[in-house]
Amino acid sequence: MPYCSQCGNQVAEADTFCARCGVRQPGATPAAPASDALANLTPRTASILCYIPWVGWIAAIVILAAEKFRHNRSVRFHAFQGLYLFVAWLMNAWVLQPMLSLVPHFRLHQIIDLVLLGMWIFMIVKAANEEQFSLPLFGELAQRSAAED
């Protein structure tokens, strides 16, 4: 086991710096850099992940923050459109459903849930075919957002 070139403290061969004095160790093999988690993610797969019902917003935020897709307008479009669909679902679940629960036998929020689920599934198919389909309202907002760099 080697020793620190400055203070004589025992260090491991893989240590780049001494734990006691902090001096860089000569001949130390630096640790391999952390690999990019999105390195093997294709634009097609990234676009599909943005439309997974109820959890696609997580993938959309990660994809929008990733340097790899920063200049890919198609993937950014799908990420924004997936986020806007999720926001619509949240508004339905948190605003419309409580308001309409006061009216007995009026299930408009359930119909809206089914429509949003259908839109998510439809967009998964479109993204799998590498088509950039613009949904009414959501698509316009997504195109504007994706255009802003």
Phi, psi and omega in degrees: 000131182282168180238155179299137180287345182259305188250350179085005178294145179287130179231156176279159181296330182276349181292128177275329181231153176285137180288334182274306187256345176082009181281140177295135182266130179291140177076006179289139179269114182293151178295149179296140179295148179296133181282152179286123182296335182261009185301322183264005181277120180280157177303324180297312179295320178300318180295320180295317183300332181291345183251010177294121185306135175069341179234357180297338179298328179295312178297320181298317180293317178298317181293320178293330180276343185285137177295328183301323185253012184301327183248012178264098185297324181296313180294318178297321177301311181296322179297314179293318181295321176298320177296318180293326175295320179295319178298321177297320178296318178299315180297322178294315184287323187262339183246302186292314182300313177297324180292318183280348178290344177286339180262114182293142176063023178246105189248041180299323181297327178291323177295318178295321176302316180294321178295316179295320176298318177298321178295318178300313181295317178302317181287331174298316179296315179297316180293325178295329177270008179057039177256138177260086181269130182261110177290149176303140182066303182296318181294320179296316178296319181294320178296318177296317181292320181290332181287335179279118180259000000 
